[in-house]
Amino acid sequence: MMAKAIRAADSARILLDSGDPDGACNRAYYAMYAAARSALLASEQLPELESAKTHAGLISAFSLRLVKTGRVSVELGRSLNRAEELRLLADYKRESIEIEDAAWVVSEAQTFVHEMQTRFIPTASKDIENG
């Protein structure tokens, strides 16, 4: 799951660099979503399968089990929520996302994925760094 998060974060950067802020927002959010799911799984904090089936359920579980317990910063929790808002705008509204907003969410996704990887899956980060 973390490998999927890393690929989505890389894709978000490519889409942003090619001038597709909507696509960049979509991939950045999904990078964060996959990283949040990985962190919950790795910390054995993934709630009952039913509540984790929805985006809202997973985000809520992430907040309750990792942010509110102090294992993840409030800022990272907020960035996940904001990324979801931007992804919904990018995917379902007629207007495109501003490039500044897309750049912010892509940057946040890279930070978020890195933090989840190093905090919850330390052996995976060493494997990735060593190629």
C-alpha positions as CSV (number, residue, x, y, z in Angstrom):
1,M,0.0,0.0,0.0
2,M,2.9,2.4,0.7
3,A,4.4,1.7,-2.7
4,K,1.0,2.8,-4.2
5,A,1.2,6.0,-2.1
6,I,4.7,6.8,-3.4
7,R,3.7,6.2,-7.0
8,A,0.6,8.4,-6.6
9,A,2.8,11.2,-5.1
10,D,5.2,10.9,-8.0
11,S,2.3,11.0,-10.5
12,A,0.9,14.1,-8.8
13,R,4.3,15.9,-9.3
14,I,4.4,14.9,-12.9
15,L,0.8,16.1,-13.5
16,L,1.5,19.4,-11.8
17,D,4.7,19.9,-13.8
18,S,2.7,19.2,-17.0
19,G,0.1,21.8,-16.2
20,D,-2.7,19.6,-15.0
21,P,-3.7,21.0,-11.5
22,D,-6.9,18.9,-11.3
23,G,-5.1,15.7,-12.0
24,A,-2.3,16.7,-9.6
25,C,-4.9,17.2,-6.8
26,N,-6.5,13.9,-7.5
27,R,-3.3,11.9,-7.4
28,A,-1.9,13.9,-4.4
29,Y,-5.0,13.1,-2.4
30,Y,-4.9,9.4,-3.3
31,A,-1.2,9.3,-2.3
32,M,-2.2,10.7,1.1
33,Y,-5.2,8.3,1.4
34,A,-3.0,5.3,0.7
35,A,-0.3,6.4,3.1
36,A,-2.9,7.0,5.8
37,R,-4.3,3.5,5.3
38,S,-0.8,2.1,5.4
39,A,-0.1,3.9,8.6
40,L,-3.2,2.6,10.2
41,L,-2.5,-0.9,9.0
42,A,1.1,-0.8,10.2
43,S,0.1,0.5,13.6
44,E,-2.6,-2.1,13.9
45,Q,-5.1,0.8,14.3
46,L,-7.2,0.1,11.2
47,P,-10.8,0.0,12.4
48,E,-13.4,-2.5,11.6
49,L,-13.3,-3.1,7.8
50,E,-16.8,-1.6,7.4
51,S,-15.9,1.9,8.7
52,A,-12.7,2.0,6.6
53,K,-14.5,1.3,3.4
54,T,-15.3,5.0,2.8
55,H,-13.0,7.9,2.5
56,A,-14.7,9.7,5.5
57,G,-14.4,6.5,7.6
58,L,-10.7,6.2,6.9
59,I,-10.0,9.9,7.5
60,S,-12.0,9.7,10.7
61,A,-10.1,6.6,11.9
62,F,-6.8,8.3,11.0
63,S,-7.7,11.4,13.0
64,L,-9.0,9.4,16.0
65,R,-6.3,6.7,16.2
66,L,-3.2,8.6,15.0
67,V,-3.7,12.3,15.3
68,K,-5.6,12.6,18.5
69,T,-3.2,10.1,20.2
70,G,-0.3,12.3,19.2
71,R,1.4,9.8,16.9
72,V,0.8,12.1,13.9
73,S,0.8,15.9,14.0
74,V,-2.4,17.9,13.8
75,E,-1.0,19.7,10.8
76,L,-0.7,16.5,8.9
77,G,-4.2,15.5,9.8
78,R,-5.5,18.9,8.6
79,S,-3.5,18.6,5.3
80,L,-5.3,15.2,4.7
81,N,-8.7,16.8,5.2
82,R,-7.8,19.8,2.9
83,A,-6.4,17.5,0.3
84,E,-9.7,15.6,0.2
85,E,-11.6,19.0,-0.2
86,L,-9.4,20.0,-3.1
87,R,-9.7,16.5,-4.7
88,L,-13.5,16.8,-4.6
89,L,-13.4,20.2,-6.2
90,A,-10.9,19.0,-8.8
91,D,-13.0,16.0,-9.7
92,Y,-16.5,17.3,-9.5
93,K,-16.6,21.1,-10.1
94,R,-16.5,22.8,-13.5
95,E,-13.8,25.2,-12.5
96,S,-10.2,24.1,-12.4
97,I,-8.1,24.2,-9.3
98,E,-5.7,27.1,-9.0
99,I,-2.1,26.1,-9.7
100,E,-1.1,27.5,-6.3
101,D,-3.5,25.2,-4.5
102,A,-2.4,22.2,-6.6
103,A,1.3,23.0,-5.8
104,W,0.4,23.1,-2.1
105,V,-1.4,19.8,-2.1
106,V,1.4,18.1,-4.1
107,S,4.0,19.3,-1.7
108,E,1.8,18.3,1.3
109,A,1.3,14.8,-0.3
110,Q,5.0,14.3,-0.6
111,T,5.6,15.4,3.0
112,F,2.7,13.3,4.2
113,V,3.7,10.1,2.4
114,H,7.3,10.5,3.6
115,E,6.2,11.0,7.2
116,M,3.9,8.0,7.2
117,Q,6.6,5.9,5.6
118,T,9.3,6.8,8.1
119,R,7.1,6.7,11.2
120,F,5.1,3.6,10.6
121,I,7.0,1.6,8.0
122,P,10.7,2.2,8.7
123,T,12.1,-0.9,7.0
124,A,10.2,0.1,3.8
125,S,11.9,3.5,3.8
126,K,15.3,1.9,4.2
127,D,14.6,-0.5,1.3
128,I,13.4,2.4,-0.9
129,E,16.5,4.5,-0.1
130,N,18.8,1.6,-0.8
131,G,17.1,1.1,-4.2
